[in-house]
């Protein structure tokens, strides 16, 4: 095989394997709805298939996605949005019956053996309101900037600690 072709194939395989890695899965409560934020790398132009599921009593139930068939009981309760590197699922009328281990699984189209997933355990009493964590979860650069600028603000007598 030509070395140039070998390198091109290797780079393509690495891009495919890396292009859909789930980096985090978080859960929070918006009013009476569960919100699942599935963040992922997106370094490929290939379509990404996805699936949100819950495992209760050792049985997997598909809630929403393009990989499996969602169970009928969840279809009317889901709302889904997708952006460049995040997939967000809302499950309305969330109750203790919906508690369990939630999973976000991603797979590149045409690559059935290359999947990436994350799990999060969801208990209704332990969920936080989304407003309290969404700013920190989405962008922590403002916090870092504030911490780094404190000595400057203190030196200029804007604040005193």
Secondary structure, 3 states (H helix, E strand, C coil): CCHHHHHHHHHHHHHHHHCCCEEEEEEEEECCEEEEEEEECCCCCCCEEEEEEEEECCEEEEEEECCCCCCHHHHCCEEEEEECCEEEEEECCCCHHHCEEEEEEEEECCCCCCEEEEEEEECHHHCCEHHHHHHHHHCCHHHHHHHHHHHHHHHCCCCCC
